[in-house]
């Protein structure tokens, strides 16, 4: 250790005291060479000190010397460092040297003093072995990094991520020449569990529980509390530790902890750990995306199944009747929708039902399934339209009373003997009737409340006398919610006009005209809601007039 009270590094009178070494002095901050002695000039084959003075210490050409200079600046306590290296002389010979660095201060200035000496042949052999070991470690490090990259690229599930985090810890410790460490992460697949990878060390159970609670809190993260847990954990070990906390989008993902008997973690080591933490966060992000894809694929599969089930509820063909023509159209806004309709034919009657659940997607499809099941049971009991709606309402009331979801529904029955149509309406869109006899549009305006709102509600029953050529259009509100590019809606007036202008056509042809009109009107704008419609053209009655 230099006696700083009597030693001025730049004083020539003292400089020669150390001439048994090649001696070089640099400024501690800039690393510019300030002074060299004659031994240094002889050792490195320079004729004059001005060939070196003013240059950065890198200029000397000794491998690792600049990095060692940076390292000594970062040390908190002892400002000394020693290493072996080599130097290539002008004739190509290799000079093996030992370099001792010490940072000193004098007159408010800081300097680094380099004492350099040629090493013996025995030490040269040791150095060459060290170099060989260094290159082997570098090769191993590259191999492990490549292995880590391969695992990352092929990672598809939590098991792969488990291998990735284990390989990352192993590679990190190898890269920083450390012997112990662990990774502790939240398990994004299961909030109640964690991922823990340990290398040459096993965490105590109590520490595991405390760390898990701390990183799971997701509120204010107390770093001091984490340090206290780890200090207690390592209190009976020779280890010092360094912690890197992983954060993303304001949340704590986990921690990386490396331990060793070294008491100072250099800037280089900290930067390596931080770089690996970024890599680990990349792995977490990837597995999170994969998890979302798995969940999306699972949901897509569920939607596909629900769509197939729901489509099985919707009639593909209409009943073939002598006194009634039927045409249907169904277009869900999503894979599964909230619209539903059905027919039930008996000898002298045809019952039809149509409903619309407030909402779309899987929740609406579940309610549609409930309505379908209830209707299947009720249709076997030969109940009147009002009784059917009352039973469906009570069924839905118990299912939906704690939900903001409700159902509109319409149930009607054609009586071909009586030539009439009996119906009840649970707040559904008013059906439109084209009266052939009166040559005008009539809206069937009588309605009750939505199904699922009030238990034991009694729906009114209405009767309509039918004449030959009467047309009844029953639809869901998606039909009149269609918009064009100007934001205009496909209104009731347009529906009325289509019936008036095409009343002489068959039910199927009227449907085709209507569908053609809504696609033309929307100008390619997606339909905002499910669309269902039933067109009924009554052919019974006194007239046998034919039409085209």
SULGICOR-V368932 format. One record per residue. N is the residue number from 1. RES is the residue in one small letter. SS is DSSP state (hx for helix, st for strand, lp for the rest). OMEGA is omega in whole degrees, -180 to 180 (999 if undefined). Layout:
N;RES;SS;OMEGA  N;RES;SS;OMEGA
This chain:
1;x;lp;180  2;x;lp;174  3;x;lp;-173  4;x;lp;-179  5;x;lp;-176  6;x;lp;-172  7;x;lp;170  8;x;lp;-173  9;x;lp;-176  10;x;lp;-178  11;x;lp;-177  12;x;hx;-178  13;x;hx;-180  14;x;hx;-171  15;x;hx;-176  16;x;hx;179  17;x;hx;-174  18;x;hx;-173  19;x;lp;174  20;x;lp;176  21;x;lp;162  22;x;st;-172  23;x;st;179  24;x;st;178  25;x;st;177  26;x;st;169  27;x;st;-174  28;x;lp;-177  29;x;lp;-174  30;x;lp;-177  31;x;lp;177  32;x;st;-179  33;x;st;-180  34;x;st;-173  35;x;st;172  36;x;st;176  37;x;lp;-175  38;x;hx;179  39;x;hx;179  40;x;hx;179  41;x;hx;180  42;x;hx;-176  43;x;hx;-175  44;x;lp;172  45;x;lp;172  46;x;lp;-178  47;x;lp;-173  48;x;lp;-179  49;x;hx;179  50;x;hx;174  51;x;hx;-178  52;x;lp;-175  53;x;lp;-180  54;x;lp;178  55;x;lp;174  56;x;st;-179  57;x;hx;176  58;x;hx;-175  59;x;hx;-177  60;x;hx;174  61;x;lp;175  62;x;lp;-178  63;x;lp;175  64;x;lp;-173  65;x;hx;179  66;x;hx;179  67;x;hx;178  68;x;hx;178  69;x;hx;176  70;x;hx;-178  71;x;hx;-177  72;x;hx;176  73;x;hx;-175  74;x;hx;-180  75;x;lp;-177  76;x;lp;-172  77;x;lp;-177  78;x;lp;-176  79;x;lp;-180  80;x;st;-177  81;x;st;180  82;x;st;177  83;x;st;174  84;x;st;180  85;x;st;178  86;x;st;-176  87;x;st;-179  88;x;st;179  89;x;lp;-176  90;x;lp;-179  91;x;lp;178  92;x;lp;178  93;x;lp;179  94;x;st;177  95;x;st;-180  96;x;st;-173  97;x;st;169  98;x;st;-177  99;x;st;174  100;x;st;180  101;x;st;172  102;x;st;177  103;x;st;-179  104;x;st;179  105;x;st;178  106;x;st;178  107;x;lp;177  108;x;lp;176  109;x;st;179  110;x;st;-178  111;x;st;169  112;x;st;179  113;x;st;-180  114;x;st;173  115;x;st;-172  116;x;st;179  117;x;st;177  118;x;st;-177  119;x;lp;-177  120;x;lp;179  121;x;hx;178  122;x;hx;178  123;x;hx;178  124;x;hx;179  125;x;hx;178  126;x;hx;180  127;x;hx;180  128;x;hx;176  129;x;hx;177  130;x;hx;179  131;x;hx;178  132;x;hx;178  133;x;hx;179  134;x;hx;-179  135;x;hx;176  136;x;hx;178  137;x;hx;178  138;x;hx;178  139;x;hx;179  140;x;hx;179  141;x;hx;178  142;x;hx;179  143;x;hx;-179  144;x;hx;177  145;x;hx;178  146;x;hx;178  147;x;hx;178  148;x;hx;179  149;x;hx;179  150;x;hx;179  151;x;hx;180  152;x;hx;-177  153;x;hx;-176  154;x;hx;-175  155;x;lp;-177  156;x;lp;-176  157;x;lp;-177  158;x;hx;178  159;x;hx;177  160;x;hx;179  161;x;hx;177  162;x;hx;178  163;x;hx;-179  164;x;hx;-178  165;x;hx;177  166;x;hx;179  167;x;hx;180  168;x;hx;179  169;x;hx;180  170;x;hx;-179  171;x;hx;179  172;x;hx;-177  173;x;hx;177  174;x;hx;-177  175;x;hx;-178  176;x;lp;178  177;x;lp;176  178;x;lp;-171  179;x;lp;-174  180;x;st;176  181;x;st;175  182;x;st;175  183;x;st;-180  184;x;st;-173  185;x;st;168  186;x;st;177  187;x;lp;-176  188;x;lp;178  189;x;lp;-177  190;x;lp;-176  191;x;lp;-176  192;x;lp;-179  193;x;lp;-177  194;x;st;176  195;x;st;-177  196;x;st;177  197;x;st;-176  198;x;st;178  199;x;st;-180  200;x;lp;178  201;x;lp;179  202;x;lp;-180  203;x;lp;174  204;x;lp;-178  205;x;hx;180  206;x;hx;179  207;x;hx;178  208;x;hx;-178  209;x;hx;-178  210;x;hx;179  211;x;hx;179  212;x;hx;180  213;x;hx;-176  214;x;hx;-177  215;x;hx;176  216;x;hx;-174  217;x;lp;176  218;x;lp;172  219;x;lp;176  220;x;lp;-179  221;x;lp;-176  222;x;lp;-179  223;x;hx;179  224;x;hx;178  225;x;hx;177  226;x;hx;179  227;x;hx;179  228;x;hx;178  229;x;hx;-177  230;x;hx;178  231;x;hx;177  232;x;hx;179  233;x;hx;-174  234;x;lp;-173  235;x;lp;-178  236;x;lp;178  237;x;lp;178  238;x;lp;-170  239;x;lp;159  240;x;st;-176  241;x;st;174  242;x;st;-176  243;x;st;170  244;x;st;180  245;x;st;-179  246;x;st;179  247;x;st;175  248;x;st;178  249;x;lp;176  250;x;lp;-178  251;x;st;176  252;x;st;180  253;x;st;-178  254;x;st;-179  255;x;st;168  256;x;st;179  257;x;st;173  258;x;st;-178  259;x;st;175  260;x;st;178  261;x;lp;173  262;x;lp;-176  263;x;lp;180  264;x;lp;175  265;x;lp;-174  266;x;lp;178  267;x;hx;180  268;x;hx;-179  269;x;hx;180  270;x;hx;180  271;x;hx;178  272;x;hx;180  273;x;hx;179  274;x;hx;178  275;x;hx;179  276;x;hx;177  277;x;hx;176  278;x;hx;178  279;x;hx;180  280;x;hx;177  281;x;hx;175  282;x;hx;177  283;x;hx;178  284;x;hx;179  285;x;hx;-179  286;x;hx;-178  287;x;hx;176  288;x;hx;177  289;x;hx;178  290;x;hx;178  291;x;hx;179  292;x;hx;178  293;x;hx;178  294;x;hx;-179  295;x;hx;179  296;x;hx;179  297;x;hx;178  298;x;hx;179  299;x;hx;178  300;x;hx;179  301;x;hx;178  302;x;hx;179  303;x;hx;179  304;x;hx;178  305;x;hx;179  306;x;hx;180  307;x;hx;179  308;x;hx;179  309;x;hx;-178  310;x;hx;178  311;x;hx;177  312;x;hx;178  313;x;hx;-174  314;x;lp;180  315;x;lp;176  316;x;lp;179  317;x;lp;179  318;x;lp;175  319;x;lp;179  320;x;lp;-174  321;x;lp;-180  322;x;lp;-174  323;x;lp;-177  324;x;st;172  325;x;st;180  326;x;st;173  327;x;st;-177  328;x;st;175  329;x;st;-179  330;x;st;-179  331;x;st;179  332;x;lp;180  333;x;lp;176  334;x;lp;-180  335;x;lp;175  336;x;lp;-175  337;x;lp;-178  338;x;lp;179  339;x;st;179  340;x;st;171  341;x;st;-176  342;x;st;177  343;x;st;173  344;x;st;-175  345;x;st;170  346;x;lp;-176  347;x;lp;-174  348;x;lp;-176  349;x;st;168  350;x;st;177  351;x;st;177  352;x;st;-178  353;x;st;175  354;x;st;-179  355;x;st;-179  356;x;st;178  357;x;st;176  358;x;lp;-177  359;x;lp;-179  360;x;lp;175  361;x;hx;-175  362;x;hx;-179  363;x;hx;179  364;x;hx;-179  365;x;hx;178  366;x;hx;180  367;x;hx;176  368;x;hx;179  369;x;hx;178  370;x;hx;179  371;x;hx;-180  372;x;hx;-179  373;x;hx;180  374;x;hx;-178  375;x;hx;179  376;x;hx;180  377;x;hx;-176  378;x;hx;-177  379;x;hx;179  380;x;lp;-174  381;x;lp;178  382;x;lp;179  383;x;lp;179  384;x;lp;179  385;x;hx;-179  386;x;hx;179  387;x;hx;178  388;x;hx;-179  389;x;hx;179  390;x;hx;180  391;x;hx;177  392;x;hx;178  393;x;hx;-180  394;x;hx;177  395;x;hx;-177  396;x;hx;-178  397;x;hx;-179  398;x;hx;180  399;x;hx;-170  400;x;hx;-173  401;x;lp;177  402;x;lp;-177  403;x;lp;177  404;x;lp;-177  405;x;lp;177  406;x;lp;-175  407;x;st;170  408;x;st;-176  409;x;st;178  410;x;st;178  411;x;st;-179  412;x;st;-178  413;x;st;175  414;x;st;176  415;x;st;-174  416;x;lp;175  417;x;lp;-177  418;x;lp;-177  419;x;lp;-178  420;x;st;178  421;x;st;180  422;x;st;-175  423;x;st;171  424;x;st;-173  425;x;st;177  426;x;st;176  427;x;st;178  428;x;lp;177  429;x;lp;-177  430;x;lp;176  431;x;lp;-179  432;x;st;179  433;x;st;168  434;x;st;-180  435;x;st;180  436;x;lp;-177  437;x;lp;-176  438;x;lp;179  439;x;lp;180  440;x;st;177  441;x;st;176  442;x;st;176  443;x;st;178  444;x;lp;-165  445;x;lp;-174  446;x;lp;-177  447;x;lp;172  448;x;lp;-176  449;x;lp;177  450;x;lp;175  451;x;st;179  452;x;lp;-177  453;x;lp;-173  454;x;lp;-178  455;x;lp;175  456;x;lp;176  457;x;lp;179  458;x;lp;-180  459;x;lp;180  460;x;lp;177  461;x;lp;-178  462;x;st;-178  463;x;st;-178  464;x;st;177  465;x;st;-176  466;x;lp;175  467;x;lp;179  468;x;lp;178  469;x;lp;176  470;x;lp;-179  471;x;st;179  472;x;st;177  473;x;st;178  474;x;st;-170  475;x;st;173  476;x;lp;-170  477;x;lp;176  478;x;lp;-179  479;x;lp;-177  480;x;lp;175  481;x;lp;179  482;x;lp;-180  483;x;st;173  484;x;lp;-177  485;x;lp;179  486;x;lp;-179  487;x;lp;179  488;x;lp;-179  489;x;st;176  490;x;lp;-166  491;x;lp;175  492;x;hx;-180  493;x;hx;178  494;x;hx;177  495;x;hx;-180  496;x;hx;-177  497;x;hx;179  498;x;hx;178  499;x;hx;-179  500;x;hx;-174  501;x;hx;-174  502;x;hx;-175  503;x;lp;-178  504;x;lp;-178  505;x;lp;176  506;x;lp;179  507;x;hx;-180  508;x;hx;180  509;x;hx;177  510;x;hx;178  511;x;hx;-180  512;x;hx;178  513;x;hx;-178  514;x;hx;180  515;x;hx;178  516;x;hx;-178  517;x;hx;-178  518;x;hx;177  519;x;hx;177  520;x;hx;-178  521;x;hx;-175  522;x;hx;176  523;x;lp;178  524;x;lp;177  525;x;lp;-180  526;x;lp;178  527;x;lp;-176  528;x;lp;-175  529;x;lp;175  530;x;lp;178  531;x;st;174  532;x;st;176  533;x;st;176  534;x;st;177  535;x;st;-179  536;x;st;177  537;x;st;-176  538;x;st;-178  539;x;lp;178  540;x;lp;180  541;x;lp;-171  542;x;lp;-175  543;x;lp;175  544;x;lp;-177  545;x;lp;178  546;x;lp;-180  547;x;lp;177  548;x;lp;999
